Amino acid sequence: MRADSAHLPTIVFDLDGTLADTAPDLIAILNVILEQEGVAPISVDRARDVVGAGARAMIMRGLALSGREVSDQRLGELFRTFLDLYANALAVETTLFPGAREAVEALSQAGYRLAVCTNKYTMHSRLLLEALGLSHHFAAICGRDSFAWSKPDARHLTLTIEQAGGNPRHAIMVGDSKTDIDTARNAGLPVIAVTFGYTDTPVDQLGPDRIIDHFDALMPEIVSLKAASAA
């Protein structure tokens, strides 16, 4: 971190649906779980219907698409199986969204402090970002089990910023869903939403401060928000 970067806001990214297109691998593991329950597999193009709220919710949604429910005990068993299987297959078909690598590298080179705040489990998040060759750019990678609170609780975001060494009152969230936008709002921070993520409600209906269709637009929007906050 350069000495002249203290005035720059910390940039905090969501992971699934924001930095990385994780749906192919998540759906592949989900289909293994569904097969165990005698449920037909779902296609990746149904990702928006199931991905984005965590593995437990994804399993419940996947079962619900076939009109199935399971007991809490069975759901817990399937959830643990999912986590074990996913840990060994989380970067098979997962890729970064177009321009994500270049945007992260540009922000890092410009002196911005970067972090990841995700409802994905921390171990999976770190393993995935390492596999994608991006982990070294982030001062903190915090998942749903990093703290006692997870998104949309503001403390998940503010504690992530603190762990990264940043100022919780001087940061910008980048995400793809209502959860990310609500988290930023709850923390009193601006939020940039991407249009290509996993949300069943278009982000332009959720009231983020800025919207981008490609990561090429991220740096200009960050600069714009920074200028607006200084005005």
C-alpha positions as CSV (number, residue, x, y, z in Angstrom):
1,M,0.0,0.0,0.0
2,R,1.5,3.3,-1.1
3,A,2.0,6.1,1.4
4,D,-0.2,8.4,-0.6
5,S,-3.1,6.0,-0.6
6,A,-4.5,6.7,2.8
7,H,-7.1,9.0,1.3
8,L,-8.5,6.3,-1.0
9,P,-11.6,4.4,0.0
10,T,-11.4,0.6,0.7
11,I,-13.1,-1.3,-2.1
12,V,-15.0,-4.3,-0.9
13,F,-16.2,-7.0,-3.4
14,D,-18.8,-9.6,-3.1
15,L,-17.5,-12.9,-4.7
16,D,-20.2,-15.1,-6.2
17,G,-21.9,-13.3,-9.1
18,T,-19.7,-10.3,-8.7
19,L,-16.0,-11.2,-9.2
20,A,-16.5,-14.8,-10.3
21,D,-19.1,-16.7,-12.3
22,T,-19.3,-19.6,-9.8
23,A,-22.7,-21.0,-11.0
24,P,-21.3,-23.9,-13.1
25,D,-19.5,-25.5,-10.3
26,L,-22.1,-24.7,-7.7
27,I,-24.8,-26.2,-9.9
28,A,-22.7,-29.2,-10.6
29,I,-22.3,-30.0,-6.9
30,L,-26.0,-29.2,-6.3
31,N,-27.0,-31.7,-8.9
32,V,-24.9,-34.4,-7.1
33,I,-26.9,-33.6,-4.0
34,L,-30.2,-33.6,-5.9
35,E,-29.4,-37.0,-7.5
36,Q,-28.9,-38.4,-4.0
37,E,-32.4,-37.4,-3.2
38,G,-33.8,-38.8,-6.5
39,V,-34.5,-35.3,-7.9
40,A,-33.9,-34.3,-11.5
41,P,-30.8,-32.1,-12.1
42,I,-31.2,-28.4,-13.0
43,S,-29.4,-26.6,-15.7
44,V,-26.9,-23.7,-15.2
45,D,-29.4,-21.3,-16.8
46,R,-31.5,-21.7,-13.7
47,A,-28.7,-20.4,-11.6
48,R,-30.5,-17.1,-10.8
49,D,-33.3,-19.2,-9.2
50,V,-31.0,-21.0,-6.7
51,V,-27.5,-19.4,-6.4
52,G,-26.7,-16.4,-4.3
53,A,-28.1,-17.0,-0.9
54,G,-25.7,-19.7,0.4
55,A,-25.4,-23.4,0.0
56,R,-28.2,-24.4,2.4
57,A,-30.7,-22.1,0.7
58,M,-29.5,-23.3,-2.7
59,I,-30.2,-26.9,-1.7
60,M,-33.7,-26.0,-0.5
61,R,-34.4,-24.0,-3.7
62,G,-33.1,-26.9,-5.9
63,L,-35.4,-29.3,-4.1
64,A,-38.3,-26.9,-4.3
65,L,-38.1,-26.7,-8.0
66,S,-39.2,-30.3,-8.1
67,G,-41.7,-29.8,-5.3
68,R,-39.6,-31.6,-2.7
69,E,-38.9,-30.7,0.9
70,V,-36.6,-32.5,3.4
71,S,-36.4,-32.5,7.2
72,D,-34.1,-30.1,9.0
73,Q,-31.9,-33.0,9.9
74,R,-31.6,-34.2,6.3
75,L,-31.0,-30.7,5.1
76,G,-28.1,-30.4,7.5
77,E,-26.7,-33.7,6.2
78,L,-27.0,-32.6,2.6
79,F,-25.5,-29.2,3.4
80,R,-22.4,-30.8,5.0
81,T,-22.0,-33.1,2.0
82,F,-22.3,-30.2,-0.3
83,L,-19.5,-28.3,1.5
84,D,-17.2,-31.3,1.4
85,L,-17.7,-31.9,-2.3
86,Y,-17.5,-28.3,-3.2
87,A,-14.1,-27.8,-1.5
88,N,-12.6,-30.2,-3.9
89,A,-14.3,-28.9,-7.1
90,L,-14.7,-25.2,-6.7
91,A,-12.6,-24.1,-9.6
92,V,-13.4,-26.6,-12.3
93,E,-15.5,-24.4,-14.5
94,T,-15.6,-21.2,-12.5
95,T,-14.1,-18.2,-14.2
96,L,-13.7,-14.5,-13.4
97,F,-16.2,-12.2,-15.1
98,P,-14.8,-10.3,-18.0
99,G,-12.5,-7.5,-16.9
100,A,-12.6,-8.5,-13.2
101,R,-8.9,-9.4,-13.1
102,E,-7.8,-6.3,-14.9
103,A,-10.0,-4.1,-12.7
104,V,-8.7,-5.6,-9.5
105,E,-5.1,-5.3,-10.7
106,A,-5.6,-1.7,-11.7
107,L,-7.1,-0.8,-8.3
108,S,-4.3,-2.5,-6.5
109,Q,-1.7,-0.8,-8.6
110,A,-3.4,2.6,-8.0
111,G,-3.0,2.0,-4.2
112,Y,-6.6,1.1,-3.2
113,R,-7.0,-1.3,-0.3
114,L,-9.1,-4.2,-1.4
115,A,-11.2,-6.8,0.4
116,V,-13.8,-9.5,-0.2
117,C,-17.0,-9.8,1.9
118,T,-19.0,-12.8,1.0
119,N,-21.6,-15.1,2.4
120,K,-19.6,-18.0,0.9
121,Y,-17.6,-19.9,3.6
122,T,-14.2,-18.3,4.2
123,M,-12.2,-21.4,3.4
124,H,-14.0,-21.9,0.1
125,S,-13.6,-18.2,-0.7
126,R,-9.8,-18.2,-0.1
127,L,-9.3,-21.5,-2.0
128,L,-11.3,-20.1,-5.0
129,L,-9.5,-16.8,-5.1
130,E,-6.1,-18.6,-4.9
131,A,-7.1,-20.9,-7.7
132,L,-8.1,-17.9,-9.8
133,G,-4.8,-16.2,-9.0
134,L,-6.4,-13.2,-7.4
135,S,-6.1,-13.7,-3.6
136,H,-2.9,-11.8,-3.1
137,H,-4.6,-8.5,-4.1
138,F,-7.0,-8.6,-1.1
139,A,-6.0,-7.4,2.4
140,A,-8.9,-9.4,3.8
141,I,-11.1,-12.2,2.6
142,C,-14.1,-12.7,5.0
143,G,-16.8,-15.2,4.6
144,R,-20.1,-16.0,6.4
145,D,-18.1,-17.7,9.2
146,S,-15.5,-15.0,9.7
147,F,-17.6,-13.2,12.3
148,A,-20.8,-13.7,14.3
149,W,-22.7,-11.7,11.7
150,S,-23.1,-12.1,7.9
151,K,-24.6,-10.0,5.2
152,P,-26.9,-8.1,5.2
153,D,-25.8,-7.3,8.7
154,A,-23.6,-4.2,8.4
155,R,-21.1,-5.6,10.9
156,H,-20.0,-8.2,8.3
157,L,-18.9,-5.4,6.0
158,T,-17.5,-3.0,8.6
159,L,-15.5,-5.8,10.3
160,T,-14.2,-6.9,6.9
161,I,-13.0,-3.4,6.3
162,E,-11.3,-3.2,9.7
163,Q,-9.6,-6.6,9.1
164,A,-8.3,-5.2,5.9
165,G,-6.9,-2.2,7.8
166,G,-9.3,0.3,6.3
167,N,-11.7,2.8,7.7
168,P,-15.3,1.5,7.9
169,R,-16.6,5.0,7.2
170,H,-14.5,5.3,4.1
171,A,-15.3,2.4,1.7
172,I,-17.3,1.3,-1.3
173,M,-19.1,-2.0,-1.7
174,V,-19.3,-3.7,-5.1
175,G,-21.9,-6.4,-5.4
176,D,-24.6,-8.0,-7.5
177,S,-27.7,-8.5,-5.3
178,K,-30.2,-7.0,-2.9
179,T,-28.1,-8.5,-0.1
180,D,-25.0,-6.6,-1.1
181,I,-27.0,-3.3,-1.6
182,D,-28.8,-3.7,1.8
183,T,-25.5,-4.5,3.5
184,A,-23.9,-1.3,2.2
185,R,-27.0,0.7,3.1
186,N,-27.0,-0.7,6.6
187,A,-23.3,0.3,7.0
188,G,-24.0,3.8,5.5
189,L,-21.7,3.2,2.6
190,P,-22.1,3.7,-1.2
191,V,-22.5,0.6,-3.4
192,I,-21.8,-0.2,-7.0
193,A,-23.9,-3.0,-8.5
194,V,-23.0,-5.2,-11.4
195,T,-25.7,-6.2,-13.8
196,F,-24.4,-9.7,-14.7
197,G,-24.7,-11.4,-11.3
198,Y,-27.1,-13.7,-9.5
199,T,-30.2,-11.7,-8.6
200,D,-33.8,-12.4,-9.4
201,T,-34.5,-8.6,-9.1
202,P,-32.7,-6.4,-11.6
203,V,-30.2,-4.2,-9.8
204,D,-31.6,-1.0,-11.3
205,Q,-34.7,-1.7,-9.2
206,L,-32.7,-1.9,-6.0
207,G,-31.3,1.6,-5.8
208,P,-27.5,1.2,-5.8
209,D,-25.5,4.4,-6.1
210,R,-23.9,3.3,-9.4
211,I,-24.5,0.4,-11.9
212,I,-22.0,-1.1,-14.2
213,D,-22.4,-3.6,-17.1
214,H,-18.7,-4.4,-17.3
215,F,-15.7,-4.1,-15.0
216,D,-14.1,-1.6,-17.5
217,A,-16.5,0.9,-15.9
218,L,-15.6,0.2,-12.3
219,M,-12.6,2.5,-11.8
220,P,-14.4,5.6,-13.3
221,E,-17.4,5.0,-11.1
222,I,-15.2,4.7,-8.0
223,V,-13.5,7.9,-8.9
224,S,-16.9,9.5,-9.4
225,L,-18.2,8.4,-6.0
226,K,-15.0,9.6,-4.4
227,A,-15.4,13.0,-6.0
228,A,-19.0,13.2,-5.0
229,S,-18.3,12.4,-1.4
230,A,-15.6,15.1,-1.3
231,A,-17.8,17.7,-2.8
